[in-house]
Amino acid sequence: MVKALTPGFVWQAAQSAWLAQVGRDQLRLILQNVDSASELPPTVTYLAYRGLANRLRAHILAQDFALRTERKLVVNWPETPECCAKFDDLFVWEDEDRNIPNKDYCLVRYDHHKDKSSHDLAVNLPHKSVILDIHWQFVDRGAFETRLGEHLDAARSYLIPKPDILQEVEKLSLNWSVSTIGVHIRRGDFTTKANQGLGLERYSRSIRKALEIMGGDTTIYLASDGSKEEISPLLREFGTRIIINRPSLPRTSREGVRNALIDMLLLSRTQFLILTPISTFGEMAAFLGKVPYTYA
């Protein structure tokens, strides 16, 4: 309601101011842990506050940057209402050091309107620790993959999910058909945005087209944060073809974030994806599994 009554330029300015404040708060917390007396090599870290997929983009780019420039990656993964789980709850990470050992640091900014290149961010920063600012979470997929460049395939294996998560993914996908379509339907916050809330008919049309091409005993893995009532038209239309393995849980709990990662990994194991436009969750699944996709 507040957004509907606020002029667009005022709303954008308010969002920008809020985002800048989030970035300043996170930067202040990071710099509290700086050890200016350390002689360790410079590090790279990132600012993060959004949901799982946004964080993964920032983390992967930081990890790639660390490998390219022989820096040490320091994980920065605060628990927030959008992602209420620690990094170690989801991924294998043996290095417990969360400190930036060099006070000589550089905050590297990202402007998605201008910056689409894969230039070397380490130029002129040979001895500085690097912090990727909060806007690196919003790198679009094209710029994300361009930056990874020749490391694109290797980057898919940068993150290692915890063994119990991988075991759950294996168990849930064990009896899948050889041909499976993955469908990600984002509801929740997206249903409140006029340009993003999609009617289910758009997903139905995309599924029907995919089934015409893939045919046979193709099944449909459906991942959604929508209620059973919201997705019931698809359940009626496609019946037993649809697989839904777990109820959606809110991301405000550790179990909810864990289930979201399992959904992402399951989507990454399908042969074709139908995604919600603009949502980075489905795009990250497509990236991890190298799966072709279309938007509903």
C-alpha positions as CSV (number, residue, x, y, z in Angstrom):
1,M,0.0,0.0,0.0
2,V,2.8,2.4,0.9
3,K,4.5,1.7,-2.4
4,A,1.3,2.2,-4.3
5,L,0.9,5.7,-2.8
6,T,4.5,6.7,-3.3
7,P,5.8,8.4,-6.5
8,G,8.2,6.1,-8.4
9,F,11.2,8.3,-8.1
10,V,10.7,8.8,-4.4
11,W,10.4,5.0,-3.9
12,Q,13.6,4.4,-5.9
13,A,15.4,7.0,-3.8
14,A,14.2,5.5,-0.6
15,Q,15.3,2.0,-1.7
16,S,18.7,3.3,-2.7
17,A,19.1,5.1,0.6
18,W,18.1,1.9,2.6
19,L,20.4,-0.3,0.5
20,A,23.3,2.1,1.2
21,Q,22.6,2.0,4.9
22,V,22.6,-1.8,4.9
23,G,25.9,-1.8,3.1
24,R,27.4,0.7,5.6
25,D,26.2,-1.4,8.6
26,Q,27.7,-4.6,7.2
27,L,31.0,-2.9,6.3
28,R,31.2,-1.5,9.8
29,L,30.7,-5.0,11.3
30,I,33.3,-6.5,9.0
31,L,35.9,-3.8,9.8
32,Q,35.4,-4.4,13.6
33,N,37.3,-7.7,13.0
34,V,40.2,-6.2,11.1
35,D,43.6,-7.2,12.5
36,S,46.0,-4.4,11.4
37,A,49.0,-6.1,12.8
38,S,48.6,-9.3,10.7
39,E,51.2,-10.2,8.1
40,L,48.9,-12.7,6.3
41,P,48.2,-12.3,2.6
42,P,45.3,-9.9,1.6
43,T,41.8,-11.3,1.6
44,V,38.5,-10.9,-0.4
45,T,35.0,-10.9,1.1
46,Y,31.6,-9.5,0.1
47,L,28.6,-7.8,1.6
48,A,25.4,-9.8,1.7
49,Y,21.9,-9.5,3.1
50,R,19.4,-10.9,0.6
51,G,18.1,-14.4,-0.1
52,L,20.0,-17.6,-0.9
53,A,20.5,-17.1,-4.7
54,N,21.6,-13.5,-4.4
55,R,24.2,-14.5,-1.8
56,L,25.5,-17.4,-3.9
57,R,26.2,-15.0,-6.8
58,A,28.2,-12.7,-4.6
59,H,30.0,-15.6,-2.9
60,I,30.9,-17.4,-6.2
61,L,32.3,-14.2,-7.7
62,A,34.3,-13.5,-4.5
63,Q,35.6,-17.1,-4.5
64,D,36.6,-16.8,-8.1
65,F,38.3,-13.5,-7.5
66,A,40.3,-15.0,-4.6
67,L,41.5,-17.9,-6.8
68,R,42.5,-15.6,-9.6
69,T,44.4,-13.2,-7.4
70,E,45.8,-15.5,-4.7
71,R,43.8,-13.9,-2.0
72,K,42.1,-15.7,0.9
73,L,38.3,-15.8,0.8
74,V,36.6,-14.7,4.0
75,V,33.0,-15.7,4.2
76,N,30.5,-13.0,5.1
77,W,27.1,-14.6,5.5
78,P,25.0,-12.9,8.2
79,E,21.7,-14.5,9.2
80,T,18.8,-12.3,8.2
81,P,15.0,-12.7,7.8
82,E,15.6,-13.4,4.1
83,C,18.1,-16.1,4.8
84,C,18.1,-17.4,8.3
85,A,20.9,-19.9,8.1
86,K,24.6,-19.8,8.5
87,F,26.9,-20.6,5.6
88,D,28.2,-23.6,7.6
89,D,24.6,-24.9,7.9
90,L,24.5,-25.3,4.1
91,F,28.0,-25.8,2.7
92,V,31.3,-27.5,3.6
93,W,33.8,-24.9,4.7
94,E,36.8,-25.8,6.7
95,D,38.3,-22.4,7.2
96,E,36.7,-20.9,10.3
97,D,38.6,-17.6,10.0
98,R,36.1,-14.7,9.5
99,N,38.6,-11.9,10.0
100,I,40.1,-9.5,7.4
101,P,43.8,-9.5,8.3
102,N,44.8,-6.3,6.4
103,K,43.5,-2.9,7.2
104,D,44.6,-1.7,3.8
105,Y,41.4,-2.6,2.0
106,C,39.4,-1.5,-1.1
107,L,35.6,-1.5,-1.4
108,V,34.9,-2.6,-5.0
109,R,31.6,-1.2,-6.2
110,Y,29.3,-2.6,-8.8
111,D,26.9,-0.7,-11.0
112,H,24.7,-3.0,-13.0
113,H,23.7,-0.3,-15.4
114,K,27.2,0.3,-16.6
115,D,29.4,-2.6,-15.6
116,K,29.0,-5.6,-17.9
117,S,32.7,-6.4,-18.6
118,S,35.0,-9.1,-17.3
119,H,37.9,-6.8,-16.7
120,D,40.4,-7.7,-14.0
121,L,39.2,-6.2,-10.8
122,A,42.6,-6.8,-9.2
123,V,44.4,-4.1,-11.4
124,N,46.1,-1.6,-9.1
125,L,45.1,-3.6,-6.0
126,P,48.2,-5.9,-5.5
127,H,48.5,-5.6,-1.7
128,K,45.0,-4.6,-0.6
129,S,42.2,-6.7,0.8
130,V,39.1,-6.4,-1.3
131,I,35.4,-6.1,-0.2
132,L,32.8,-6.5,-2.9
133,D,30.0,-4.1,-2.1
134,I,26.4,-5.0,-1.6
135,H,25.4,-4.5,-5.2
136,W,27.4,-7.5,-6.4
137,Q,24.4,-9.5,-5.2
138,F,22.5,-8.1,-8.2
139,V,24.8,-9.0,-11.0
140,D,22.6,-10.2,-13.8
141,R,23.2,-13.7,-15.2
142,G,25.0,-12.5,-18.3
143,A,27.4,-10.3,-16.5
144,F,27.9,-13.0,-13.8
145,E,28.9,-15.7,-16.4
146,T,31.0,-13.2,-18.4
147,R,33.0,-12.3,-15.3
148,L,33.7,-16.0,-14.5
149,G,34.9,-16.4,-18.1
150,E,37.2,-19.4,-18.6
151,H,36.4,-20.4,-15.0
152,L,32.7,-20.8,-15.7
153,D,32.5,-24.6,-15.5
154,A,34.9,-24.8,-12.6
155,A,32.8,-22.3,-10.7
156,R,29.9,-24.7,-10.6
157,S,31.9,-26.8,-8.2
158,Y,33.2,-24.0,-6.0
159,L,30.6,-24.7,-3.4
160,I,30.1,-28.1,-1.8
161,P,26.8,-28.7,-0.1
162,K,26.9,-30.5,3.2
163,P,26.7,-34.3,3.0
164,D,23.2,-34.5,4.6
165,I,21.9,-32.1,2.0
166,L,23.4,-34.1,-0.8
167,Q,22.0,-37.3,0.6
168,E,18.5,-35.8,0.7
169,V,18.8,-34.6,-2.9
170,E,19.9,-38.1,-4.0
171,K,17.0,-39.8,-2.1
172,L,14.4,-37.4,-3.5
173,S,15.6,-37.7,-7.1
174,L,16.3,-41.4,-7.0
175,N,13.2,-42.6,-8.8
176,W,12.8,-39.7,-11.2
177,S,12.0,-40.3,-14.8
178,V,14.9,-40.1,-17.3
179,S,13.1,-37.0,-18.7
180,T,12.1,-34.4,-16.1
181,I,11.1,-30.8,-16.4
182,G,11.9,-28.5,-13.5
183,V,9.4,-25.7,-12.8
184,H,10.1,-22.9,-10.3
185,I,7.1,-20.8,-9.4
186,R,7.9,-18.0,-7.1
187,R,5.0,-16.6,-5.2
188,G,5.4,-14.9,-1.8
189,D,6.9,-11.4,-2.3
190,F,6.6,-11.7,-6.1
191,T,2.8,-11.7,-5.9
192,T,2.9,-8.2,-4.5
193,K,4.8,-6.8,-7.4
194,A,2.7,-5.8,-10.4
195,N,5.4,-6.5,-12.9
196,Q,6.3,-9.9,-11.5
197,G,3.3,-11.7,-10.2
198,L,2.5,-14.2,-12.9
199,G,-0.8,-16.1,-13.5
200,L,-0.4,-19.8,-13.5
201,E,-1.7,-20.0,-17.0
202,R,1.7,-18.8,-18.2
203,Y,3.4,-21.7,-16.5
204,S,0.8,-24.1,-17.9
205,R,1.5,-23.0,-21.4
206,S,5.2,-23.3,-21.0
207,I,4.8,-26.8,-19.5
208,R,2.5,-27.9,-22.3
209,K,5.1,-26.7,-24.9
210,A,7.9,-28.5,-23.1
211,L,5.9,-31.7,-22.9
212,E,5.2,-31.6,-26.6
213,I,8.9,-31.6,-27.3
214,M,10.1,-34.0,-24.6
215,G,7.1,-36.3,-24.7
216,G,7.0,-39.8,-23.4
217,D,7.0,-40.3,-19.7
218,T,8.3,-36.9,-18.9
219,T,7.6,-35.8,-15.3
220,I,7.5,-32.4,-13.7
221,Y,9.4,-31.4,-10.6
222,L,7.6,-28.4,-9.1
223,A,9.4,-26.1,-6.7
224,S,7.3,-23.3,-5.3
225,D,6.8,-21.2,-2.1
226,G,3.1,-21.0,-3.0
227,S,0.4,-22.8,-1.0
228,K,-1.2,-26.0,-2.3
229,E,-4.3,-23.9,-3.1
230,E,-2.3,-21.5,-5.2
231,I,-0.8,-24.2,-7.3
232,S,-3.9,-26.4,-7.4
233,P,-4.7,-25.6,-11.1
234,L,-1.4,-27.1,-12.2
235,L,-2.0,-30.2,-10.0
236,R,-5.4,-30.7,-11.6
237,E,-4.1,-30.2,-15.1
238,F,-0.9,-32.3,-15.0
239,G,-1.9,-34.8,-12.3
240,T,0.5,-37.6,-11.5
241,R,3.2,-36.1,-13.7
242,I,3.9,-33.6,-11.0
243,I,6.4,-34.3,-8.2
244,I,6.3,-32.2,-5.1
245,N,8.6,-33.7,-2.5
246,R,8.3,-31.4,0.5
247,P,6.1,-28.6,1.8
248,S,7.5,-25.1,1.4
249,L,8.9,-23.6,4.6
250,P,9.6,-19.9,5.4
251,R,13.2,-18.7,4.9
252,T,13.0,-17.2,8.3
253,S,14.0,-20.6,9.7
254,R,17.2,-22.6,9.2
255,E,15.2,-25.6,8.0
256,G,13.4,-23.4,5.5
257,V,16.7,-22.2,3.9
258,R,18.1,-25.7,3.9
259,N,14.9,-26.9,2.1
260,A,15.3,-24.0,-0.4
261,L,18.9,-25.2,-1.2
262,I,17.6,-28.7,-1.7
263,D,14.9,-27.4,-4.1
264,M,17.6,-25.5,-6.0
265,L,19.8,-28.6,-6.3
266,L,16.8,-30.8,-7.4
267,L,15.9,-28.2,-10.1
268,S,19.6,-28.3,-11.2
269,R,19.2,-32.1,-11.9
270,T,16.3,-31.7,-14.4
271,Q,16.7,-31.7,-18.2
272,F,14.8,-28.5,-18.8
273,L,13.7,-25.6,-16.6
274,I,10.7,-23.2,-16.6
275,L,11.5,-20.3,-14.4
276,T,9.9,-17.3,-12.8
277,P,11.2,-14.1,-14.6
278,I,13.6,-12.0,-12.6
279,S,13.9,-14.5,-9.8
280,T,17.6,-15.4,-9.3
281,F,16.7,-18.6,-7.5
282,G,15.7,-20.5,-10.7
283,E,18.6,-18.9,-12.6
284,M,21.1,-20.2,-10.1
285,A,19.6,-23.7,-10.4
286,A,20.1,-23.5,-14.1
287,F,23.7,-22.3,-13.7
288,L,24.6,-25.0,-11.2
289,G,23.2,-27.8,-13.4
290,K,24.0,-26.3,-16.8
291,V,20.4,-26.8,-17.6
292,P,18.6,-25.1,-20.5
293,Y,15.7,-22.9,-19.5
294,T,12.9,-20.6,-20.5
295,Y,10.8,-18.1,-18.5
296,A,7.1,-18.6,-18.0
